[in-house]
Amino acid sequence: MDFETGEPLEGALVEVYSQRYWRRYSSRWEPFKRITADSEGAFSVKIESGENYRVIVSQINGESTYVPYGKYIRTDFDESLVIRLTRAASIKIRGRAYFIETSSIPSNTYKVLNASSETILKSGDLSLTYGSQAESFTELVKIQGNTVLVPVNTEILVEVISNVKIGEKTSQRTMILDDFRDGLEPGQYVDVDLRSKVLPESLLSVKNESDTLRRVINEKEEEGFYLAVERQRLGELDRLIQEAETLHEIESYESSFTKLREAYI
């Protein structure tokens, strides 16, 4: 049913999974039943006593108008569940949280946080997590990897966790998107370009690198060293940074990142 109005939600997609053990300490969730709620918003599933199940409720008549919901069940008797779904707003996260250290494409996980406590929100028993992380709602309800469904009229943050492999190691970066601190309206659709969020940080990093090089050159020249090659490199860095800033201002993010990578390398 609708969390606010109590109205039944006819056509809600209900997917039930059973937990199956295939090694002594390993298990996986396997599809058990897939049904839709009737005109009274009800559904019925016969399950085995003493087994573990997971219920996922998502789309209403094929539309993602509600936040997906997850519930774990283990029971030895007939049980009635009351599932209340919260209306959703949709955040489309475009672009990539590129790293200037590499041209490799990062994988992103998105966590919906309470704006006050910065703790992750839950829908039923499951955390509101989307993106590349295993068992996220992206995987469970098969929505696009860059779509984040969030509860409406709720002060939220979105934590972005980006991972990319650099050589033999995996590098991770975390950022907080606070554009939604005041909450979103039912059915509202918001576009966010990650590159616009990451670029200022990357620019600052390269500027700090340039300032460090400038300081070292100045100190060495004061000691009597002649550093023509290093001074030329510094001039090249300054030029690339200026070009990257100009490209950022006109929202040419891909080209701006390219310039920053040249400067970083």
LOVOTOR-805042 format. One record per residue (C-alpha): residue in three letters; residue number from 1; z, y, x. Coordinates in steps of 0.2 Angstrom, whole numbers. Example, Ala and Ser with C-alpha at 12.3 -4.5 7.8 and 13.67 -1.06 7.14 Angstrom:
ALA	1	39	-22	62
SER	2	36	-5	68
This chain:
MET	1	0	0	0
ASP	2	-2	18	5
PHE	3	14	24	14
GLU	4	15	41	5
THR	5	9	37	-12
GLY	6	13	19	-14
GLU	7	-4	16	-21
PRO	8	-11	-2	-19
LEU	9	-25	-3	-6
GLU	10	-39	-14	-13
GLY	11	-51	-20	0
ALA	12	-39	-19	15
LEU	13	-45	-32	29
VAL	14	-31	-44	33
GLU	15	-33	-55	48
VAL	16	-20	-69	52
TYR	17	-18	-77	69
SER	18	-8	-92	74
GLN	19	0	-94	91
ARG	20	-5	-109	100
TYR	21	2	-116	116
TRP	22	-10	-124	128
ARG	23	1	-125	143
ARG	24	19	-127	145
TYR	25	22	-108	146
SER	26	6	-101	141
SER	27	0	-97	123
ARG	28	-14	-88	114
TRP	29	-18	-81	97
GLU	30	-31	-90	88
PRO	31	-39	-84	71
PHE	32	-31	-93	56
LYS	33	-36	-83	41
ARG	34	-47	-68	36
ILE	35	-46	-61	19
THR	36	-46	-44	9
ALA	37	-33	-37	-2
ASP	38	-36	-39	-21
SER	39	-36	-25	-34
GLU	40	-17	-24	-33
GLY	41	-17	-23	-14
ALA	42	-10	-41	-13
PHE	43	-15	-56	-2
SER	44	-8	-73	0
VAL	45	-9	-85	15
LYS	46	-1	-102	16
ILE	47	6	-104	33
GLU	48	15	-119	42
SER	49	34	-119	43
GLY	50	42	-114	60
GLU	51	25	-108	68
ASN	52	22	-90	75
TYR	53	9	-79	66
ARG	54	2	-62	68
VAL	55	-5	-52	54
ILE	56	-17	-37	57
VAL	57	-21	-26	43
SER	58	-35	-13	47
GLN	59	-51	-7	38
ILE	60	-51	-2	20
ASN	61	-68	-7	13
GLY	62	-75	-6	30
GLU	63	-68	11	34
SER	64	-55	16	47
THR	65	-46	28	35
TYR	66	-28	20	40
VAL	67	-19	17	56
PRO	68	-21	-2	60
TYR	69	-5	-12	57
GLY	70	2	-27	65
LYS	71	16	-39	60
TYR	72	24	-55	68
ILE	73	29	-68	57
ARG	74	40	-84	59
THR	75	47	-92	43
ASP	76	53	-108	36
PHE	77	51	-103	18
ASP	78	40	-93	6
GLU	79	41	-74	10
SER	80	35	-58	3
LEU	81	30	-44	14
VAL	82	27	-26	9
ILE	83	15	-18	21
ARG	84	13	1	20
LEU	85	-2	9	29
THR	86	-2	27	36
ARG	87	-17	38	34
ALA	88	-27	41	50
ALA	89	-35	54	59
SER	90	-48	49	72
ILE	91	-49	55	90
LYS	92	-65	52	100
ILE	93	-62	53	118
ARG	94	-78	56	127
GLY	95	-82	56	146
ARG	96	-73	47	159
ALA	97	-57	51	169
TYR	98	-67	51	185
PHE	99	-59	50	202
ILE	100	-66	61	216
GLU	101	-62	47	228
THR	102	-75	36	221
SER	103	-91	35	210
SER	104	-84	19	202
ILE	105	-81	21	183
PRO	106	-63	19	178
SER	107	-56	9	164
ASN	108	-45	19	152
THR	109	-30	14	141
TYR	110	-24	26	127
LYS	111	-6	26	121
VAL	112	-1	36	106
LEU	113	16	44	109
ASN	114	29	54	99
ALA	115	28	72	105
SER	116	47	75	106
SER	117	53	59	114
GLU	118	37	54	123
THR	119	40	36	118
ILE	120	25	25	111
LEU	121	23	25	93
LYS	122	22	8	83
SER	123	13	2	68
GLY	124	23	-12	62
ASP	125	28	-23	77
LEU	126	13	-17	88
SER	127	12	-2	99
LEU	128	-2	10	95
THR	129	-12	7	111
TYR	130	-31	8	112
GLY	131	-44	6	125
SER	132	-46	-7	139
GLN	133	-29	-15	139
ALA	134	-28	-33	132
GLU	135	-21	-35	115
SER	136	-24	-16	111
PHE	137	-29	-12	93
THR	138	-46	-8	100
GLU	139	-48	-27	104
LEU	140	-38	-33	88
VAL	141	-48	-23	75
LYS	142	-64	-21	85
ILE	143	-67	-3	85
GLN	144	-75	8	99
GLY	145	-66	8	115
ASN	146	-65	27	115
THR	147	-58	29	97
VAL	148	-40	32	94
LEU	149	-33	31	77
VAL	150	-17	41	75
PRO	151	-5	44	60
VAL	152	-8	60	51
ASN	153	4	75	50
THR	154	14	68	65
GLU	155	17	77	81
ILE	156	9	66	94
LEU	157	3	65	112
VAL	158	-10	54	119
GLU	159	-6	46	136
VAL	160	-22	41	146
ILE	161	-20	28	159
SER	162	-35	26	171
ASN	163	-38	12	183
VAL	164	-52	11	196
LYS	165	-55	0	211
ILE	166	-56	9	227
GLY	167	-60	-4	241
GLU	168	-48	-18	239
LYS	169	-35	-8	230
THR	170	-34	-2	212
SER	171	-29	16	210
GLN	172	-21	22	194
ARG	173	-19	40	187
THR	174	-10	45	171
MET	175	-12	61	161
ILE	176	-6	67	144
LEU	177	-17	75	131
ASP	178	-6	87	121
ASP	179	-20	95	110
PHE	180	-13	86	95
ARG	181	5	91	96
ASP	182	5	100	79
GLY	183	-2	85	71
LEU	184	-19	81	62
GLU	185	-25	80	44
PRO	186	-30	65	35
GLY	187	-48	60	39
GLN	188	-49	74	53
TYR	189	-60	70	67
VAL	190	-57	77	85
ASP	191	-68	76	100
VAL	192	-60	77	117
ASP	193	-69	77	134
LEU	194	-59	69	147
ARG	195	-69	77	161
SER	196	-63	94	155
LYS	197	-45	88	158
VAL	198	-47	80	174
LEU	199	-58	93	183
PRO	200	-45	106	185
GLU	201	-34	94	194
SER	202	-48	88	205
LEU	203	-53	106	209
LEU	204	-35	109	215
SER	205	-35	94	225
VAL	206	-50	98	235
LYS	207	-45	116	237
ASN	208	-28	110	244
GLU	209	-39	100	256
SER	210	-49	115	261
ASP	211	-34	126	263
THR	212	-26	113	275
LEU	213	-42	112	285
ARG	214	-42	131	286
ARG	215	-24	132	292
VAL	216	-27	120	306
ILE	217	-43	128	312
ASN	218	-35	145	312
GLU	219	-20	138	322
LYS	220	-31	129	335
GLU	221	-42	145	337
GLU	222	-27	155	340
GLU	223	-23	143	354
GLY	224	-40	146	362
PHE	225	-50	131	355
TYR	226	-68	134	350
LEU	227	-71	124	333
ALA	228	-88	129	328
VAL	229	-92	112	319
GLU	230	-75	112	310
ARG	231	-78	130	305
GLN	232	-95	125	298
ARG	233	-87	111	288
LEU	234	-75	123	281
GLY	235	-89	135	275
GLU	236	-98	120	267
LEU	237	-82	115	258
ASP	238	-80	133	251
ARG	239	-98	133	245
LEU	240	-96	116	236
ILE	241	-80	121	228
GLN	242	-88	137	222
GLU	243	-102	128	215
ALA	244	-91	115	207
GLU	245	-81	129	199
THR	246	-96	137	192
LEU	247	-103	121	185
HIS	248	-86	118	177
GLU	249	-86	135	168
ILE	250	-103	131	160
GLU	251	-96	113	155
SER	252	-108	104	167
TYR	253	-95	92	171
GLU	254	-105	78	179
SER	255	-113	90	191
SER	256	-96	98	195
PHE	257	-89	81	199
THR	258	-104	77	210
LYS	259	-100	93	220
LEU	260	-82	89	222
ARG	261	-85	72	228
GLU	262	-97	79	242
ALA	263	-83	91	246
TYR	264	-69	77	246
ILE	265	-79	65	257
